Amino acid sequence: MTELIIKTRKTQGRKINCRWVLLMFALMMTSLSAFSQNLTVKGTVTDSQTGEALIGVNVVIKGTLTGITTDVNGQYILNNCPQNAILTFSYISYTSIDVEVKGRSVIDVRLESAISQLDEVVVIGYGTVKKKDITGSVSSVQGKDIARIPVSTAAEAMTGRMAGVQIVTTEGSPDAAIKIRVRGGGSITQDNTPLYIVDGFPVNSISDIPASTIQSIDVLKDASSTAIYGARGANGVIIVTTKGGVEGKIRVNYNAYYGFKKVANHLNSLGVEDYVKWQYEYALLSNNLTNYEKFFGLYQDIDLFAGQPSTNWYDQIFGRIGNTFSQDLSITGGTEKLKYAFGFAGLNSKEIMLGSDYKRNNFSLKLDNRPTDKIGLSFSIRYSDTKIFGAGATDQSNATPNDARVKQAMVFPPIPFTAMGNFEDEEVSSSMVNPLSAVSDNDRQQIRTRFNIGGSFSWEIADGL
């Protein structure tokens, strides 16, 4: 009986050892299998045109945060990289690419420059230069980008397209002034308006230049770029180049669009019954029930206001659907010696505010003549006819608080005049103005005509001078 017990114990001990060995073997094989799936990838990143090594290129495993940058020789070593991973190579001013590993341990990559951006021609001072050769801070937007969205002025075409350039509309009236600040304001007490240059000539404003006639807009932002203009360029320089003639047969282009506009969200206001209850509560808090009863009667008769129609003054003033019709016509052509460009742009806008309309017609003519290879003559004419109707057509800097039309539309009672009592109280009438009266009393009409003529003569005395 004793021997049987000992044998049984020995047998069980052997079974335990076998299980332990099998478990360790399985773990080892799993570890080796997992380790064999990852590998070390290395290589060199160079420029596709010059073959020079690129320093600081980001090499990242796509979909993860694991990555590395190339050293001074353009080389990288990426450890623990899955065999089926995708590597993303990215570098400033170069086109990013994705490369599949596919079990390779050596991957050399050649990056291509973003030629479409670096070869853009930018106007600086009295000359032009490729974007890749610029040493100062310059932002630019091309006419083809401006044509993608309908805008009425050159200032609107710059909105949200240039880093460091702030463009703010001062108010919502037609032809409202647009403030442009290049890298913020440089003075607290003086004017921070940048210098405007249109086709080589300084102007006071670019609000009368239609976007359809613009070839490019370049903004010079730092001292090295604006040095040619002296103190006038301290707040930055905005250079606008309009479209000119093109050598070849005559070309006629016509574009037009029609659009609608409406207030996206209307402000909510109280109805008649809620307004009267609110006035009663306000009278109790201010201990002025006598004044409340003078306009609305006894509180016991408040049921008389139930079901009364309400007047939404905000909808009366800003509720109409506006529309805009814009059209432009251009005729270009010329020869090697003489190039010409004629343009017409018309804008007719019915604004959403009652009684507000905006009309503008622009005509332009541009001639470029080269009698010889070293002499150039340029001549340009711009004519602008602008008509502004309705409130907001004049400067509101001296306006009284009663001219705040949104305020009056919200605080004026929604009760029809026939349902109200004596509303000729001097104290009340001085603080509340009928919104319709506020609009009609400030009805203005402004007619503005601008005529610009410019001519230039250039002589290349020697090559490069």
C-alpha positions in Angstrom: 0.0 0.0 0.0 2.9 2.3 0.7 4.7 1.7 -2.5 1.5 2.5 -4.5 1.3 5.9 -2.9 4.9 6.8 -3.7 4.5 5.8 -7.4 1.4 7.8 -7.6 3.1 10.9 -6.3 6.0 10.5 -8.7 3.7 10.2 -11.6 1.8 13.4 -10.7 5.1 15.2 -10.3 6.1 14.3 -13.8 2.8 15.5 -15.2 3.3 18.9 -13.5 6.8 19.3 -15.0 5.6 18.5 -18.5 2.8 21.1 -18.3 5.3 23.7 -17.1 7.7 22.9 -20.0 4.9 23.1 -22.6 3.7 26.4 -21.2 7.2 27.9 -21.3 7.7 26.7 -24.8 4.4 28.2 -26.0 5.3 31.6 -24.5 8.7 31.5 -26.1 7.3 30.7 -29.5 4.7 33.5 -29.1 7.4 36.0 -28.2 9.6 34.9 -31.0 6.7 35.2 -33.4 5.8 38.7 -32.2 9.4 39.8 -32.4 9.8 38.5 -35.9 6.8 40.7 -37.1 8.6 44.0 -36.3 11.9 45.1 -37.9 14.3 48.0 -38.1 13.9 50.3 -41.1 16.5 52.8 -42.2 17.3 54.9 -45.2 18.1 58.3 -46.6 15.8 61.2 -47.7 17.0 63.5 -50.5 15.7 66.2 -52.8 14.4 64.8 -56.1 16.0 67.5 -58.2 19.3 68.3 -56.5 20.0 65.0 -54.7 20.9 66.9 -51.6 20.2 65.3 -48.2 17.2 66.8 -46.4 17.7 67.5 -42.7 14.7 67.2 -40.2 12.3 65.3 -42.4 9.5 63.7 -40.3 9.2 60.0 -40.7 6.1 58.7 -39.0 4.3 55.3 -38.9 0.9 56.3 -40.3 -1.9 56.1 -37.8 0.4 56.3 -34.8 2.5 58.8 -33.0 5.7 56.8 -33.5 8.3 58.5 -35.6 11.7 60.0 -36.0 13.4 62.8 -38.0 16.4 62.6 -40.4 19.9 63.6 -39.2 22.4 66.0 -40.8 23.1 63.4 -43.5 19.4 62.9 -44.3 19.4 59.4 -42.7 16.9 57.8 -40.3 16.7 54.6 -38.3 13.2 53.5 -37.2 13.1 50.6 -34.7 10.3 48.2 -34.0 8.5 48.9 -37.2 5.7 46.5 -38.3 6.3 44.7 -41.6 2.9 45.9 -43.1 3.3 49.5 -41.8 3.0 52.7 -44.0 5.6 55.4 -43.4 4.7 59.1 -44.0 7.5 61.4 -45.1 6.7 65.1 -44.6 8.8 68.3 -44.9 8.1 72.0 -45.2 7.9 73.2 -48.8 7.9 69.6 -50.0 5.1 67.3 -51.0 4.3 64.6 -48.4 4.3 61.0 -49.5 3.3 57.6 -48.0 5.5 54.5 -48.5 4.5 50.9 -47.7 7.2 49.0 -45.8 6.3 45.5 -47.2 8.9 43.8 -45.1 11.8 46.0 -46.4 14.6 47.1 -44.0 16.0 49.8 -46.3 13.8 52.5 -47.8 15.3 55.5 -49.5 13.0 58.4 -50.4 13.2 61.4 -52.8 10.9 64.3 -52.0 9.6 66.8 -54.6 9.4 70.5 -54.0 6.0 72.2 -54.0 6.7 73.9 -57.3 3.2 75.3 -57.7 3.7 77.6 -54.7 7.4 78.4 -54.9 7.2 79.6 -58.6 4.5 82.1 -58.0 5.5 85.6 -58.9 5.0 88.2 -56.1 5.2 91.9 -56.5 7.6 93.7 -54.2 8.1 97.4 -54.5 8.8 98.3 -58.1 9.6 94.8 -59.3 8.6 91.2 -59.2 10.3 88.1 -57.7 9.6 84.4 -57.4 8.1 83.4 -54.0 11.0 81.1 -53.2 13.5 84.0 -53.5 11.7 86.3 -51.1 13.6 87.2 -47.9 11.0 89.4 -46.3 7.5 88.6 -45.0 5.0 88.8 -48.0 1.5 87.4 -48.4 -0.3 87.1 -51.7 -3.6 86.0 -53.2 -4.1 85.4 -56.9 -7.0 86.5 -59.1 -8.0 82.9 -59.9 -8.5 82.3 -56.1 -10.6 85.5 -55.8 -12.8 84.5 -58.8 -14.0 81.3 -56.9 -16.2 83.3 -54.5 -18.4 86.3 -55.3 -17.1 89.4 -53.5 -17.8 93.0 -54.3 -14.5 94.7 -53.4 -10.8 94.0 -53.2 -10.8 94.3 -49.4 -13.4 91.5 -49.1 -11.3 89.3 -51.4 -8.5 89.4 -48.8 -10.6 88.4 -45.9 -9.3 85.2 -44.2 -6.7 84.5 -46.9 -3.6 86.1 -45.5 -1.8 85.4 -42.2 -1.2 88.4 -40.1 -3.7 90.6 -42.0 -6.9 91.5 -40.1 -9.9 92.7 -42.0 -13.0 93.9 -40.1 -16.2 95.5 -41.4 -17.1 98.5 -39.2 -20.9 98.1 -39.6 -23.5 96.3 -41.5 -24.7 99.2 -43.7 -24.2 99.1 -47.5 -20.6 100.1 -48.5 -19.5 100.0 -44.9 -15.9 101.0 -44.3 -13.5 98.0 -44.0 -10.6 98.3 -41.7 -7.4 96.5 -42.7 -4.6 96.0 -40.2 -1.3 94.4 -41.1 0.2 92.7 -38.1 -2.0 94.7 -35.7 -1.9 98.4 -35.0 1.5 100.1 -34.6 0.2 103.3 -33.1 -2.4 104.2 -30.3 -3.1 107.7 -31.4 -2.3 107.8 -35.1 -3.9 106.2 -38.1 -2.9 102.5 -38.6 -4.2 102.2 -42.2 -1.7 100.6 -44.6 -0.5 102.1 -47.8 -2.4 101.1 -50.9 -0.7 100.9 -54.2 -2.8 100.2 -57.3 -0.8 99.5 -60.5 2.1 101.4 -59.1 0.2 104.5 -57.9 -0.7 105.2 -54.2 -4.5 105.6 -53.6 -6.6 106.3 -50.5 -8.9 103.3 -50.7 -9.4 100.1 -52.7 -13.2 99.8 -51.9 -14.1 101.0 -55.4 -12.1 98.3 -57.2 -14.2 95.3 -58.2 -12.8 91.9 -57.5 -13.3 90.7 -61.1 -10.6 93.1 -62.3 -7.9 92.0 -59.9 -4.9 89.9 -61.1 -3.1 89.7 -57.7 -3.0 91.2 -54.2 0.4 91.3 -52.4 0.8 92.5 -48.8 4.3 93.6 -47.7 4.5 93.2 -43.9 8.0 93.7 -42.6 10.6 96.5 -42.8 12.7 94.9 -45.5 9.7 94.7 -47.8 8.4 98.2 -47.2 11.7 100.0 -47.1 11.2 101.4 -50.6 8.2 103.4 -49.4 9.8 104.9 -46.4 7.6 106.0 -43.5 4.4 105.7 -45.5 4.9 101.9 -45.4 5.2 101.7 -41.6 1.7 100.1 -41.3 2.3 97.7 -44.2 1.8 98.0 -47.9 -1.0 96.5 -50.0 -0.1 96.2 -53.7 -3.1 95.6 -56.0 -2.3 94.6 -59.6 -5.3 94.8 -62.0 -5.6 92.7 -65.1 -4.0 93.9 -68.3 -4.0 93.0 -71.9 -2.8 89.7 -73.3 -1.0 89.3 -76.6 -3.1 87.5 -79.2 -6.5 87.7 -80.7 -9.3 89.7 -79.1 -10.9 87.9 -76.1 -14.3 88.7 -74.7 -15.3 87.3 -71.3 -18.7 87.8 -69.5 -19.6 86.5 -66.1 -22.7 87.1 -64.0 -24.3 85.7 -60.9 -27.6 86.3 -59.0 -28.0 85.5 -55.3 -30.3 86.0 -52.3 -29.6 87.0 -48.7 -31.6 86.8 -45.6 -31.0 87.1 -41.8 -30.0 83.7 -40.6 -31.4 84.0 -37.1 -34.0 86.5 -35.9 -33.9 87.8 -32.4 -36.9 86.6 -30.3 -39.2 89.2 -28.7 -42.1 89.1 -26.4 -45.7 88.9 -27.6 -48.4 91.4 -26.5 -49.7 89.4 -23.5 -46.2 88.5 -22.1 -45.1 92.1 -22.7 -47.9 93.5 -20.6 -47.3 91.0 -17.8 -43.6 91.9 -17.8 -44.4 95.6 -17.6 -46.7 94.9 -14.6 -43.9 93.0 -12.8 -41.5 95.8 -13.6 -43.9 98.4 -12.3 -44.3 96.5 -9.0 -40.5 96.3 -8.5 -40.1 100.0 -9.3 -43.2 101.0 -7.2 -44.7 102.7 -10.3 -48.1 101.2 -10.8 -49.6 104.6 -11.7 -47.5 104.8 -14.8 -48.4 101.2 -15.7 -52.1 101.9 -15.4 -51.8 105.0 -17.5 -50.7 102.9 -20.5 -52.2 99.5 -20.0 -55.1 100.0 -17.6 -55.9 98.1 -14.5 -54.2 94.7 -14.0 -57.7 93.2 -13.6 -58.3 94.0 -17.2 -55.2 92.3 -18.5 -57.4 89.7 -20.2 -58.1 92.4 -22.8 -54.6 91.9 -24.2 -55.0 88.1 -24.6 -55.0 87.1 -28.3 -54.0 90.6 -29.5 -51.7 90.4 -32.6 -48.1 91.3 -32.0 -45.9 93.4 -34.2 -42.4 92.0 -34.7 -40.5 95.2 -35.3 -37.2 93.3 -35.9 -38.9 91.4 -38.8 -40.3 94.7 -40.1 -36.9 96.3 -40.3 -34.6 93.3 -41.2 -37.0 90.7 -42.5 -37.1 91.3 -46.2 -35.2 89.0 -48.6 -32.4 90.8 -50.3 -30.9 90.0 -53.6 -27.6 90.7 -55.5 -26.9 90.8 -59.2 -23.3 91.1 -60.3 -21.9 91.1 -63.8 -18.6 91.8 -65.4 -17.4 92.1 -69.0 -13.7 92.1 -70.1 -12.2 92.6 -73.6 -8.5 91.9 -73.9 -6.0 91.5 -76.7 -3.1 93.1 -78.5 0.2 92.6 -80.1 3.8 92.4 -79.0 4.0 96.2 -79.0 0.6 97.2 -77.8 -1.7 95.4 -75.3 -5.1 96.6 -74.2 -7.7 95.6 -71.6 -11.2 97.0 -71.2 -13.4 96.0 -68.3 -16.9 96.7 -67.0 -18.3 95.5 -63.6 -21.8 96.2 -62.3 -23.2 95.4 -58.9 -26.8 95.9 -57.9 -27.7 94.9 -54.3 -31.0 95.1 -52.5 -30.1 94.8 -48.8 -32.0 93.0 -46.1 -32.6 96.2 -44.1 -35.7 98.2 -45.0 -34.9 101.0 -47.5 -31.3 100.0 -48.1 -29.9 99.5 -51.6 -26.4 99.6 -53.1 -25.5 100.1 -56.8 -22.1 100.4 -58.4 -20.7 100.6 -61.9 -17.0 100.4 -62.8 -15.3 101.0 -66.1 -11.6 100.5 -66.7 -9.2 100.8 -69.6 -5.5 99.7 -69.5 -3.0 100.1 -72.2 0.6 98.8 -72.3 2.9 99.9 -75.1 6.5 99.0 -75.7 7.9 101.1 -78.6 11.3 99.5 -78.1 12.7 96.6 -76.1 14.0 99.1 -73.4 11.1 101.6 -73.2 7.7 100.9 -71.8 4.6 103.1 -71.6 1.5 102.3 -69.5 -1.8 104.2 -69.3 -4.8 103.3 -67.2 -8.2 104.9 -66.5 -10.6 103.8 -63.8 -14.1 105.2 -63.4 -16.4 104.3 -60.5 -20.1 105.4 -60.0 -21.6 104.4 -56.7 -25.1 105.0 -55.3 -26.1 104.2 -51.8 -29.7 104.4 -50.7 -31.2 104.1 -47.2 -29.9 104.2 -43.7 -26.2 103.8 -43.2 -25.4 105.9 -46.3 -23.8 108.6 -44.0 -21.2 108.5 -41.3 -22.8 107.3 -38.1 -20.1 108.6 -35.8 -22.3 111.5 -34.7 -25.5 109.5 -34.5 -27.6 109.6 -31.3 -28.6 106.5 -29.3 -32.0 106.7 -31.0 -30.4 105.8 -34.3 -29.6 102.3 -33.0 -32.1 100.5 -35.2 -31.6 97.1 -33.7 -32.1 98.4 -30.2 -35.3 100.2 -31.1 -36.7 97.2 -32.9 -36.2 95.1 -29.7 -37.4 97.6 -27.0 -40.3 99.2 -28.8 -43.6 97.7 -27.6 -45.1 94.9 -29.8 -48.6 96.3 -29.1 -50.6 97.8 -32.1 -51.1 101.5 -31.7 -54.9 101.0 -31.6 -54.7 98.9 -28.5 -52.5 101.3 -26.5 -53.4 104.2 -24.4 -51.7 107.6 -24.3 -48.2 107.1 -25.7 -47.3 110.8 -26.0 -45.6 110.9 -22.6 -42.4 112.9 -23.0 -40.3 110.7 -20.7 -41.3 107.5 -22.5 -41.1 109.0 -26.0 -37.6 110.2 -25.4 -36.3 106.7 -24.7 -38.3 104.7 -27.3 -38.6 105.6 -31.0 -40.8 103.8 -33.5 -38.3 101.7 -35.5 -40.0 102.6 -38.8 -39.6 106.3 -37.9 -36.0 105.7 -37.0 -35.3 104.3 -40.5 -37.2 106.9 -42.4 -35.8 109.8 -40.4 -32.3 108.6 -41.2 -33.0 107.9 -44.9 -30.1 109.1 -46.9 -28.9 109.0 -50.5 -25.3 109.2 -51.4 -23.8 109.4 -54.9 -20.1 109.0 -55.2 -18.0 109.3 -58.4 -14.3 108.5 -58.6 -12.1 109.0 -61.6 -8.5 107.9 -61.6 -6.0 108.4 -64.4 -2.5 107.0 -64.3 0.4 106.9 -66.6 4.0 105.6 -66.4 7.2 105.6 -68.4 10.0 103.1 -67.9 13.4 103.0 -69.4 15.9 100.2 -69.0 19.1 102.1 -69.3 21.2 98.9 -69.1 20.5 95.2 -68.5 19.2 94.8 -65.0 19.0 98.6 -64.4 
